[in-house]
Amino acid sequence: MARPIRCRRICSLPDYWTFAPEGEEVHGDVIMTLDELETIRILDCELKTQEECSILMNVARTTVTAVYESARRKIADCILHGKRLVISGGKWILNEISSENLRNLKDKGEKTMRIAVTYENENIFQHFGHTENFKIYDVEDGKIINSAVIGTNGQGHGALAGFLKNASVDVLICGGIGGGAQMALAEAGVKLFGGVTGKADDAVNAYLSGNLNYNPDVKCNHHGESHGEGHSCGGGHKCHG
């Protein structure tokens, strides 16, 4: 019987998930796994040795060599043959984020659903990528049993998605959110309800009653800009479950 593949430890989820030739016909997709991307980050960006990489990823050096060579072949295939590079999947585990705020969260029970809301002054903050605080709600038997406002470790879609994963969040309610962040949340196993406005507490209660107005096709392309008057990433759809 084949030996089970050990999960490869990665530092964070990426902010960018797809890369394609500009102005040219795309000749298929190449899937690069997150652990393959991590070897590229550590070896080619941080310029560490394969031995150092193996320690950081908690795998054997021979595994690093094999994963890295696979990643390099995929990059070459995309560049030389005009293919789209898609980051997705793999056998990985996210490195624990050191955060005093996360340590202050109560332990999540087996029957507990944990909901996070992008949060500012009691309202749903409207730009996921710039979120400085989440309000976290623990729910059992359809009722909120605990809530707390938790500061994030910094900005960036991948970092925030990783933050939510390490906080054991099941559901995110937010305002505007871009496609890359949505992919990061999907990889993190967090169910998304975007395009929501108003009070955070009201939104969670609406979600629990199956009456949350959200936008299943939410898009937000105003990265780096505030959501001013006249701009809306909201929508009009009700969740039921």
WOURCOR-V780356 format. One record per backbone hydrogen bond with DSSP energy under -0.5 kcal/mol. CO is the residue of the C=O (numbers start at 1). NH is the residue of the N-H. If there is no record, write none. Layout:
CO	NH
CO	NH
//
This chain:
8	93
10	95
17	87
19	85
21	24
26	28
28	84
30	32
30	86
31	33
32	88
33	37
34	38
35	39
36	40
37	41
38	42
39	43
40	44
40	45
41	45
41	46
42	48
49	53
50	54
51	55
52	56
53	57
54	58
54	59
57	9
60	64
61	65
62	66
63	67
64	68
65	69
66	70
67	71
68	72
69	73
70	74
71	75
72	76
73	77
74	78
75	79
76	80
77	81
78	82
78	83
82	27
84	30
84	86
85	19
86	32
86	88
89	34
90	92
91	8
93	10
96	98
97	99
99	103
100	104
102	105
107	109
109	112
113	115
113	139
114	170
114	171
115	137
116	173
117	135
118	125
120	123
122	200
123	120
123	125
125	175
126	176
127	130
128	131
129	156
132	152
133	119
134	136
134	150
135	117
136	148
137	115
138	145
138	146
139	113
140	143
143	140
146	138
148	136
148	150
150	134
156	160
157	161
158	13
158	162
159	163
160	164
161	165
162	166
163	167
164	169
165	168
170	191
171	116
172	193
173	118
174	196
175	195
176	128
178	182
179	183
180	184
181	185
182	186
183	187
184	188
185	189
185	190
186	189
189	191
191	172
193	174
194	215
195	235
198	124
199	203
200	204
201	205
202	206
203	207
204	208
205	209
206	211
206	212
207	210
212	214
212	239
214	216
214	237
215	218
221	223
222	225
226	228
228	231
237	214
//
